[in-house]
Amino acid sequence: MLLPMGRLSDMYGGYVVFNGGLLWFMLWALIAGFSKNYMMLIFCRALQGFGPAAYLPGGVMLMGKFYRPGPRKNLIFALYGAFAPLGFFFGIFVAGLTAEYLDWRWYFWIGTIIFAVVSSVSLLAVPFDFRDRKTDIPMDWWGVGTIVPGLLLVVYSLTDSSHAPHGWATPYIIITLILGVMFLASAWYVETHKARVPLLPADLFAPKGMNRLLAVLFMAFGTFGLFLFYSSFYMELVLHRSPLITAVWYIPMCVGGLIIGTVGGFTLHFLPGRVLLFISSLANAITMLLFALMPENPNYWAWVFPAMVCCTIGIDITFTVSNIFLTTNMPSHRQGLAGALINSVLFLGISFFLGIADIAVAETANLGLRKSYKVAFWLAFGVASIPLLFIPFIQIGSAKSELTMDERQRLENPSSVRESEVEQEAETQAQPPEPKT
């Protein structure tokens, strides 16, 4: 739902979508705490997902719109990226506390209280851009109806295949995969031939280096998802650490993220994006290599601590560079979709590689828990290493421009400004003109 929410951000402004997502997430967190059974909890968690699908692209749109390219924007997006490990640490820390001293329901109720405070502040402090809305931009319902179920079915078939009664030979796994591929094929046809205002317009991928950058983002966050999922289970189930101690072991990610976010915000415009991406991918690979080679009784400072530091270096830099590049190279009427694209690729990478790793772990379960988890870490190391092969060929300069995309277009080709406006206006016409009588 990230892409439709990105379009809604472009239509109605980021303020409405962002705050609506926060309130929706808070509501279902509250209800989840009152769950009577497992199915009710899963239902509430599924509906909670509409919240991040709204506030993530809405938030990126607001930051991309209200902060001009340059050091200040670099700092804002660097801090935004730093809060990813900070939020993860705080989440598992609260989970550890509630699991050890309270009831699991308090995890959701504490989250509800936090979101109530955040939503109240956001409603008052976030810039109001509702006046800039473009309600005449139509929603691409054909794109929504093909892209969303297509991705959902393909990801489901990958993630559930290892748990199905007969693996890939299970009929419903085969059927969901085939249907998912058919939906995605239909989406390609609709988006390229039929849609008046595609959910994924071609110019979204036009900036030089965009496709390779998205590939790096896909694999970097795939690695990150594998690390978060399997490292926590490895430390609890293999190293036999309590949930609270496991949470404490992630503190370097939190502190490192804040340091990198603060320092990186003042230095991003000095280094080319290609160099930053190479550093981040190398850090991701080192993270997974440390866990893959970790002995049975590891010393925390020799193995876990450097892995946590490298992880936050890898993910913070990748996320920051990607956000700055996409929002700086998109015109104002594409900021919502840019935010949706970033987060869609991010979560697709996590879901896809978690599904692949789940299959690998299930197939090697006979080796024991420790060795089967090692397979997941080696898989993540391989995924993290792939970007190192083609990052040197990505042309991304340093983030030092002081002009927005709209301003650069006016300076480079003033005569095209009117054409661009006409094209944008034409895109917004959802209905064909009335026939002349």
PyMOL commands that set and color helices and strands:
alter all, ss='L'
color gray80, all
select helices_A, chain A and resi 2-12+14-32+38-48+50-66+71-101+105-125+130-132+141-163+167-169+171-194+202-205+210-238+243-249+251-270+273-293+300-328+332-363+365-367+369-385+387-393+405-412+415-427
alter helices_A, ss='H'
color red, helices_A
deselect
rebuild
show_as cartoon
